[in-house]
Amino acid sequence: VIVEVIAVGTELLLGQIVNTNLAFIGSALAAAGLDSHFQTVVGDNPTRIATAVTAAVSRADAVVVTGGIGPTQDDLTREGIAAALGRELVRSDSYVDDLRLRWERLGREMPESNLRQADAPAGAEMIANPKGTAPALAIEDGGKWIFVVPGVPEEMQLLMESEVMPRLVALAGRREVIVNRVLRSWGRSESQVAEMLDDLYSGSTNPSLAYLASGGELKLRLTAKAADAGSARSLLEPMEAEIRRRLGESVFGSDEETIERILAALLTGRKWTLATAESATGGMVAARLTSVPGSSNWFRGSVVAYAPDLKERLLGVDLAHPLVSGETALGMAEGARRLLGTEVGIGVTGSAGPDPLEAPPGTMVIGVATPEKAMTQTLKLPGDRERVRVYATTGALHLARLGISGKWWNE
Amino acid sequence: VIVEVIAVGTELLLGQIVNTNLAFIGSALAAAGLDSHFQTVVGDNPTRIATAVTAAVSRADAVVVTGGIGPTQDDLTREGIAAALGRELVRSDSYVDDLRLRWERLGREMPESNLRQADAPAGAEMIANPKGTAPALAIEDGGKWIFVVPGVPEEMQLLMESEVMPRLVALAGRREVIVNRVLRSWGRSESQVAEMLDDLYSGSTNPSLAYLASGGELKLRLTAKAADAGSARSLLEPMEAEIRRRLGESVFGSDEETIERILAALLTGRKWTLATAESATGGMVAARLTSVPGSSNWFRGSVVAYAPDLKERLLGVDLAHPLVSGETALGMAEGARRLLGTEVGIGVTGSAGPDPLEAPPGTMVIGVATPEKAMTQTLKLPGDRERVRVYATTGALHLARLGISGKWWNE
């Protein structure tokens, strides 16, 4: 099965945003073993959308179109596809009801333009969008398929993974199954890990190994192909075990296990609660922890003590120590435990840049205290202010993971 | 003049790298007032490259091809273009000498494959590449033009700016300049805004209007074309003024002015400091504020009082009120002012979901208190937990903007 991808959006043509959707869809197709020969970017113009769709349908077995299905007048993908296929746009009554209900629940009046999202080329299947109001579409035409997903990355990604990819794989009718395993690691750079795993990387094509650095962690993606999922997993497992052996505690989880979900499970297991005291990360550690649904069961709160006097007054930190030091980070962690009444405290202090405050930009110090023990770690992080803060946040959560599971680190 | 862009590279199709070249070229074309309707990504395959070139030449006046002109066997752009135009590949003797000289100077033997870079479709002009070994190409065919530049971003950018753009502008005969203005708004949905501005959207192509929702705000992009930047700006200004008049305080800034930078400027102007007290946003408001370099001049800290007893004990909130209520949000804002010693306090409470805690998921209440006055706002936000939190964060910063600038809101 050959799949072509079309991204719709004048802002893409104008270069106002970089097209990450094409990379996401391209890599999803590649991971599933589906061929893709062309990607097209077209503006919000129904005639040109129709031109792109017609060309893609003539060359490929299936076409994925992303973008241009929102509620506004410049969302014209539905019109373009209808024109390409010579079909009418039909309004779905049940989806109209659905939209009205959503707006009613919000207690707001729905602008009539929203109803455009209930339109689809005749014969299209509407696929509910759990993260937004524009449904995805699946349209069959002369044995070929067109799938339409939103351009908003989170909505597109969810619908690609849950709906479009399984259908494309089924279309391919392939006996080969692809199984992926993502190992999530922290604390070693991509080039360090690449050097440690060089023989596995070069020496094996099934399973294959790839690296992706994102959001302050390094993901290792293992991919195996086999006749069935069980055999594919048996191919994966020896390589996964070998990687875990070599990287040790750097690998903190796999697949959907984020570091904050792992902490949630560890804390729940020990019946412990957690608090943070933050300076340079300015609340990012607390924000990451509270992104987990149900975090109120184990997270009590945080003090962002950005001004030095607050570190002393609220957290009892001894200001005789340098602001960016293990003593201060640990004082903050202990202060958070005491003030907020928790078993575990995380303290983060540092200099995120661009100006050097007390320490060179990129110097971040983490303290973790539990009823059993306490430890600190000093990170020297490259990059700009935002990158330093994101990496320090992941670092703080990772150090807490080690502390809560009793794996003490000696700086 | 209509220009089409083709990016060549199998790694782009596979999503192994994000295609930033298309955004660069697209924005260069837009800045020069040149229209572009399609971008195509194609793999390292001469037949498919020929297909893409043939389609582009048939639709446009000029085509820019980037990538696939290096020395290795999978660099096949030259072959693809020659096939599309029905021309032979001709080796340039003078460029062969050039290449040999370069390698001699490096004191190394040149691999024979390098000579492929001296090949070009018959009649092509070779343009020297100051940053690499593959020359750019300019090819005229039946009054249309094909420009070929490397895929390496620095080489591509230099050759686009110094060689290709001037030639395209000359082809266009008349130099048109494009000026963009982005208005950033909060508080109205994309569809509401689209309805309020429907006549401007439909009634004007120069300036034109487009919408982009991202990160909890709605951006409105105005684009004007004229002979010079001043005239383009004069076209923009009346539409900008009219949009600002209709949307009022919803428009908080333009272009690079983020809501947190605007707050920073307002607070600095009034010599006020700020603190936050957060529940459902879990530190996100503080994290956004401290993303601004130099925020320590006006931001003192935050209390993330996730557990209800901390709201009472640290912030002095009266727990007789519902946890998700204006009274609690305001009590948190006042508590933050008092505890952290600031002029301005922001309080955020709510139910981010997925479970309904005290209020339906998506109900978020913001309180803002200053030495002058205090106010609250209740938001009912759609979407999942993360989206609700991001939108509430922007909402909190926006309400603080109104409060600090003395624009009081009556709920």
Boltz contact constraints between the chains, C-beta under 6 A:
constraints:
  - contact:
      token1: [A, 11]
      token2: [B, 212]
      max_distance: 6.0
  - contact:
      token1: [A, 13]
      token2: [B, 26]
      max_distance: 6.0
  - contact:
      token1: [A, 13]
      token2: [B, 36]
      max_distance: 6.0
  - contact:
      token1: [A, 14]
      token2: [B, 26]
      max_distance: 6.0
  - contact:
      token1: [A, 14]
      token2: [B, 30]
      max_distance: 6.0
  - contact:
      token1: [A, 15]
      token2: [B, 23]
      max_distance: 6.0
  - contact:
      token1: [A, 15]
      token2: [B, 26]
      max_distance: 6.0
  - contact:
      token1: [A, 15]
      token2: [B, 27]
      max_distance: 6.0
  - contact:
      token1: [A, 18]
      token2: [B, 20]
      max_distance: 6.0
  - contact:
      token1: [A, 18]
      token2: [B, 23]
      max_distance: 6.0
  - contact:
      token1: [A, 19]
      token2: [B, 19]
      max_distance: 6.0
  - contact:
      token1: [A, 20]
      token2: [B, 18]
      max_distance: 6.0
  - contact:
      token1: [A, 23]
      token2: [B, 15]
      max_distance: 6.0
  - contact:
      token1: [A, 23]
      token2: [B, 18]
      max_distance: 6.0
  - contact:
      token1: [A, 26]
      token2: [B, 13]
      max_distance: 6.0
  - contact:
      token1: [A, 26]
      token2: [B, 14]
      max_distance: 6.0
  - contact:
      token1: [A, 26]
      token2: [B, 15]
      max_distance: 6.0
  - contact:
      token1: [A, 27]
      token2: [B, 15]
      max_distance: 6.0
  - contact:
      token1: [A, 30]
      token2: [B, 14]
      max_distance: 6.0
  - contact:
      token1: [A, 36]
      token2: [B, 13]
      max_distance: 6.0
  - contact:
      token1: [A, 37]
      token2: [B, 48]
      max_distance: 6.0
  - contact:
      token1: [A, 38]
      token2: [B, 42]
      max_distance: 6.0
  - contact:
      token1: [A, 39]
      token2: [B, 41]
      max_distance: 6.0
  - contact:
      token1: [A, 40]
      token2: [B, 40]
      max_distance: 6.0
  - contact:
      token1: [A, 41]
      token2: [B, 39]
      max_distance: 6.0
  - contact:
      token1: [A, 42]
      token2: [B, 38]
      max_distance: 6.0
  - contact:
      token1: [A, 48]
      token2: [B, 37]
      max_distance: 6.0
  - contact:
      token1: [A, 71]
      token2: [B, 191]
      max_distance: 6.0
  - contact:
      token1: [A, 72]
      token2: [B, 190]
      max_distance: 6.0
  - contact:
      token1: [A, 72]
      token2: [B, 194]
      max_distance: 6.0
  - contact:
      token1: [A, 72]
      token2: [B, 211]
      max_distance: 6.0
  - contact:
      token1: [A, 73]
      token2: [B, 201]
      max_distance: 6.0
  - contact:
      token1: [A, 74]
      token2: [B, 210]
      max_distance: 6.0
  - contact:
      token1: [A, 106]
      token2: [B, 380]
      max_distance: 6.0
  - contact:
      token1: [A, 107]
      token2: [B, 380]
      max_distance: 6.0
  - contact:
      token1: [A, 111]
      token2: [B, 191]
      max_distance: 6.0
  - contact:
      token1: [A, 111]
      token2: [B, 192]
      max_distance: 6.0
  - contact:
      token1: [A, 111]
      token2: [B, 195]
      max_distance: 6.0
  - contact:
      token1: [A, 113]
      token2: [B, 191]
      max_distance: 6.0
  - contact:
      token1: [A, 113]
      token2: [B, 194]
      max_distance: 6.0
  - contact:
      token1: [A, 113]
      token2: [B, 195]
      max_distance: 6.0
  - contact:
      token1: [A, 114]
      token2: [B, 191]
      max_distance: 6.0
  - contact:
      token1: [A, 282]
      token2: [B, 286]
      max_distance: 6.0
  - contact:
      token1: [A, 282]
      token2: [B, 287]
      max_distance: 6.0
  - contact:
      token1: [A, 282]
      token2: [B, 290]
      max_distance: 6.0
  - contact:
      token1: [A, 283]
      token2: [B, 283]
      max_distance: 6.0
  - contact:
      token1: [A, 283]
      token2: [B, 286]
      max_distance: 6.0
  - contact:
      token1: [A, 283]
      token2: [B, 287]
      max_distance: 6.0
  - contact:
      token1: [A, 283]
      token2: [B, 302]
      max_distance: 6.0
  - contact:
      token1: [A, 284]
      token2: [B, 287]
      max_distance: 6.0
  - contact:
      token1: [A, 286]
      token2: [B, 282]
      max_distance: 6.0
  - contact:
      token1: [A, 286]
      token2: [B, 283]
      max_distance: 6.0
  - contact:
      token1: [A, 286]
      token2: [B, 304]
      max_distance: 6.0
  - contact:
      token1: [A, 287]
      token2: [B, 282]
      max_distance: 6.0
  - contact:
      token1: [A, 287]
      token2: [B, 283]
      max_distance: 6.0
  - contact:
      token1: [A, 287]
      token2: [B, 284]
      max_distance: 6.0
  - contact:
      token1: [A, 287]
      token2: [B, 287]
      max_distance: 6.0
  - contact:
      token1: [A, 290]
      token2: [B, 282]
      max_distance: 6.0
  - contact:
      token1: [A, 293]
      token2: [B, 354]
      max_distance: 6.0
  - contact:
      token1: [A, 296]
      token2: [B, 306]
      max_distance: 6.0
  - contact:
      token1: [A, 299]
      token2: [B, 306]
      max_distance: 6.0
  - contact:
      token1: [A, 300]
      token2: [B, 306]
      max_distance: 6.0
  - contact:
      token1: [A, 300]
      token2: [B, 307]
      max_distance: 6.0
  - contact:
      token1: [A, 301]
      token2: [B, 304]
      max_distance: 6.0
  - contact:
      token1: [A, 301]
      token2: [B, 305]
      max_distance: 6.0
  - contact:
      token1: [A, 301]
      token2: [B, 306]
      max_distance: 6.0
  - contact:
      token1: [A, 301]
      token2: [B, 307]
      max_distance: 6.0
  - contact:
      token1: [A, 301]
      token2: [B, 310]
      max_distance: 6.0
  - contact:
      token1: [A, 302]
      token2: [B, 283]
      max_distance: 6.0
  - contact:
      token1: [A, 302]
      token2: [B, 304]
      max_distance: 6.0
  - contact:
      token1: [A, 303]
      token2: [B, 303]
      max_distance: 6.0
  - contact:
      token1: [A, 304]
      token2: [B, 286]
      max_distance: 6.0
  - contact:
      token1: [A, 304]
      token2: [B, 301]
      max_distance: 6.0
  - contact:
      token1: [A, 304]
      token2: [B, 302]
      max_distance: 6.0
  - contact:
      token1: [A, 305]
      token2: [B, 301]
      max_distance: 6.0
  - contact:
      token1: [A, 306]
      token2: [B, 296]
      max_distance: 6.0
  - contact:
      token1: [A, 306]
      token2: [B, 299]
      max_distance: 6.0
  - contact:
      token1: [A, 306]
      token2: [B, 300]
      max_distance: 6.0
  - contact:
      token1: [A, 306]
      token2: [B, 301]
      max_distance: 6.0
  - contact:
      token1: [A, 307]
      token2: [B, 300]
      max_distance: 6.0
  - contact:
      token1: [A, 307]
      token2: [B, 301]
      max_distance: 6.0
  - contact:
      token1: [A, 310]
      token2: [B, 301]
      max_distance: 6.0
  - contact:
      token1: [A, 354]
      token2: [B, 293]
      max_distance: 6.0
